[in-house]
Amino acid sequence: MLSVNINQFAYNTNDIVLKDVNFNINPGEFVGLIGENGAGKSTTIKIILGLNEQQKDAVSIEKEKKLSYIPERPIIYEEMTLWEHIELCAASYYLKNWELEAERLVTLFNLKESVYKYPKKFSKGMQQKLMFILAYLPRPDFYIVDEPIMGLDPLSIKIILEMLQAEKERGAGILMSTHALDTAEKYCDRFIILADRTIIYQGTFQNLKTLTHNEHGDLLDCFTTLVQNNEDIKHA
């Protein structure tokens, strides 16, 4: 289990960014993290990744469990080729016999002719495919995914989402931050909704429809109703 317990976080004493953000990601579930711009999704992800020293105790994960991260903005080493990125990933995770799987993945994403080229010159979509390959190759226990399909072509979107679904079925836990609510509605088992610097909903889509009285609405309808009602309560 991946547990997140952020009591309060501020970049400075007068600017509280998150408060009472507490949730778990269980093995074998696909969880959507959604919210408006500035709601705190990216900050939550940074804390999960251990990028904030003062919140190092806010996240716990079972010993020896592996975690992979797929960033919204690809992280590229400018002087390394695509294949060298993969070699570095394999070495970092002490992977054995990884070459055949890596070759399968670069072929699957139509990157085979680019393995000895420099990703800094790739399109955003090609870079994003590389980010997915690097996250997927170690077959982690948990995925932290930040807008994984931005800039991708439709076929690659389908491939990545189906592979994440298969990883969930394998037993991996997945937290996906996204604004693509139609995609989240289709693939996620439950949702964490952030607004006003805190969690305003945790649960399934069906329970969210009941809560917002949108039995025939889609996730966008329910999200909008929930956030608008939350604002009404806040200013009441």
C-alpha positions in Angstrom: 0.0 0.0 0.0 1.1 3.6 -0.7 -0.1 5.9 2.0 -0.2 9.7 1.8 -0.9 11.8 4.9 -0.2 15.5 4.3 -1.6 17.4 7.3 -0.5 20.8 6.0 2.0 22.1 3.4 3.0 25.6 2.6 5.8 27.1 0.5 5.9 29.9 3.0 4.1 30.6 6.3 1.4 32.8 4.6 0.6 30.4 1.7 -0.9 27.1 2.7 -1.0 24.9 -0.5 -2.4 21.7 0.9 -4.2 20.6 4.1 -5.7 17.3 5.3 -4.7 15.4 2.1 -4.9 11.8 3.3 -5.4 8.8 1.0 -4.1 5.3 0.1 -3.4 3.7 -3.2 -3.9 -0.1 -2.9 -2.3 -2.7 -5.1 -4.4 -3.5 -8.1 -6.4 -0.3 -8.3 -6.5 2.6 -10.8 -7.1 5.9 -9.0 -7.8 9.3 -10.7 -6.5 12.5 -9.1 -8.5 15.4 -10.5 -9.0 19.0 -9.7 -8.9 22.5 -11.3 -5.6 24.2 -12.1 -3.9 25.2 -8.9 -5.8 22.7 -6.8 -2.6 21.0 -5.5 -2.3 18.0 -7.8 1.3 18.6 -8.8 2.3 19.5 -5.3 0.8 16.3 -4.0 2.7 14.3 -6.6 6.0 16.1 -5.7 5.5 15.2 -2.1 4.8 11.5 -3.0 8.0 11.5 -5.0 10.0 12.8 -2.0 10.9 16.0 -3.7 10.1 18.1 -0.6 12.3 17.4 2.4 10.0 18.9 5.0 7.3 16.4 4.0 9.5 13.3 3.8 7.4 11.5 6.5 4.1 12.2 4.8 4.3 9.3 2.5 4.9 5.6 3.3 5.3 2.7 1.0 6.0 -1.0 1.8 9.7 -1.9 2.0 11.3 -2.9 -1.3 8.3 -1.9 -3.4 9.2 -0.1 -6.6 7.6 3.2 -7.8 7.7 4.6 -11.3 6.8 8.2 -12.3 5.5 9.4 -15.7 5.9 13.2 -15.7 3.7 15.6 -17.6 6.8 17.3 -19.0 9.4 14.8 -20.2 12.7 14.7 -18.4 15.5 14.3 -20.9 19.2 14.1 -20.6 20.4 16.1 -23.6 23.6 14.2 -24.2 22.1 10.7 -24.1 20.5 8.8 -26.9 17.1 7.1 -26.5 18.8 3.7 -25.9 21.2 5.2 -23.4 18.2 6.5 -21.4 16.9 2.9 -21.4 20.3 1.5 -20.3 20.4 4.0 -17.5 16.9 2.9 -16.3 17.9 -0.8 -16.4 21.1 -0.1 -14.4 19.3 2.0 -11.9 16.8 -0.7 -11.1 19.4 -3.5 -11.5 17.3 -5.2 -14.2 18.4 -8.4 -15.8 17.7 -9.7 -19.3 15.9 -6.4 -20.1 17.0 -6.0 -23.7 14.3 -8.0 -25.4 11.5 -6.3 -23.6 13.1 -2.9 -24.3 13.3 -3.7 -28.0 9.6 -4.8 -27.9 8.6 -1.5 -26.4 10.5 0.7 -28.8 9.1 -1.3 -31.7 5.6 -1.0 -30.2 5.8 2.8 -30.1 7.5 3.1 -33.5 10.7 4.3 -32.0 13.0 1.6 -33.3 14.6 3.8 -35.9 15.3 6.5 -33.3 17.1 4.4 -30.6 20.5 6.0 -31.3 19.1 9.5 -31.7 18.9 12.2 -29.1 15.4 12.6 -27.5 16.0 16.3 -26.9 15.3 16.7 -30.7 12.1 14.5 -30.5 8.5 15.8 -30.6 6.7 16.0 -27.3 4.8 12.9 -28.2 7.9 10.8 -28.9 9.5 12.1 -25.6 6.3 11.1 -23.8 6.5 7.6 -25.2 10.1 7.3 -23.9 8.9 8.4 -20.5 6.3 5.6 -20.5 8.9 3.0 -21.6 11.3 4.0 -18.8 8.4 3.8 -16.2 7.1 0.5 -17.5 10.4 -1.4 -18.0 11.0 -2.1 -14.3 7.4 -3.3 -13.8 6.9 -1.3 -10.6 4.5 -1.9 -7.8 3.1 1.6 -8.1 2.8 4.1 -10.9 2.5 7.9 -10.3 1.2 9.3 -13.6 0.9 13.0 -14.4 -1.1 13.7 -17.6 0.3 10.6 -19.4 -1.5 11.2 -22.7 -0.9 14.8 -23.4 0.6 15.3 -26.9 0.2 11.7 -27.9 -1.4 10.3 -31.1 -4.7 8.3 -30.6 -3.0 4.9 -31.2 -0.3 5.6 -28.6 -3.0 6.8 -26.1 -4.9 3.5 -26.6 -1.7 1.4 -26.2 -0.6 3.2 -23.0 -4.0 3.1 -21.3 -4.4 -0.6 -22.1 -0.9 -1.3 -20.8 -1.7 0.6 -17.6 -4.9 -1.4 -17.3 -3.0 -4.6 -17.7 -0.5 -3.4 -15.0 -3.4 -2.8 -12.7 -4.6 -6.4 -13.3 -1.1 -7.6 -12.6 -1.4 -6.0 -9.2 0.2 -2.6 -9.6 -1.4 0.5 -8.0 -1.8 3.5 -10.2 -2.4 7.2 -9.3 -3.2 9.2 -12.4 -3.5 13.0 -12.4 -5.4 14.1 -15.4 -7.8 16.7 -16.9 -9.0 14.2 -19.4 -12.1 13.3 -17.4 -13.6 11.1 -20.1 -10.5 8.9 -20.0 -10.5 8.9 -16.2 -14.2 7.9 -16.1 -13.5 4.9 -18.3 -10.4 3.6 -16.6 -10.3 4.6 -13.0 -11.8 2.5 -10.2 -12.2 5.5 -7.9 -11.4 9.2 -7.6 -9.7 11.7 -5.4 -10.9 15.3 -6.1 -9.0 18.3 -4.8 -10.4 21.8 -4.4 -9.6 24.6 -2.0 -6.3 23.0 -1.1 -7.9 19.8 0.3 -9.7 16.7 -0.7 -13.4 17.3 -1.2 -14.3 13.8 -2.4 -12.9 10.3 -2.3 -14.8 7.4 -3.8 -16.2 5.7 -6.9 -17.9 7.3 -9.8 -21.2 5.8 -8.9 -21.1 7.2 -5.4 -20.1 10.6 -6.8 -23.2 10.5 -9.1 -25.4 9.8 -6.1 -23.8 12.6 -4.0 -24.2 15.2 -6.8 -27.6 14.0 -7.9 -26.3 13.4 -11.4 -27.4 9.8 -11.9 -27.3 10.2 -15.7 -24.4 12.6 -15.9 -20.8 11.9 -16.8 -17.7 12.6 -14.7 -17.4 16.2 -16.0 -21.0 16.9 -14.9 -20.4 15.4 -11.5 -17.1 17.2 -11.0 -18.5 20.5 -12.0 -21.5 20.1 -9.6 -19.3 19.1 -6.7 -16.8 21.9 -7.1 -19.6 24.5 -7.6 -21.4 23.3 -4.5 -18.2 23.4 -2.6 -17.7 27.0 -3.5 -21.2 27.8 -2.4 -20.7 26.3 1.0 -17.3 28.1 1.3 -18.9 31.5 0.7 -22.2 30.8 2.5 
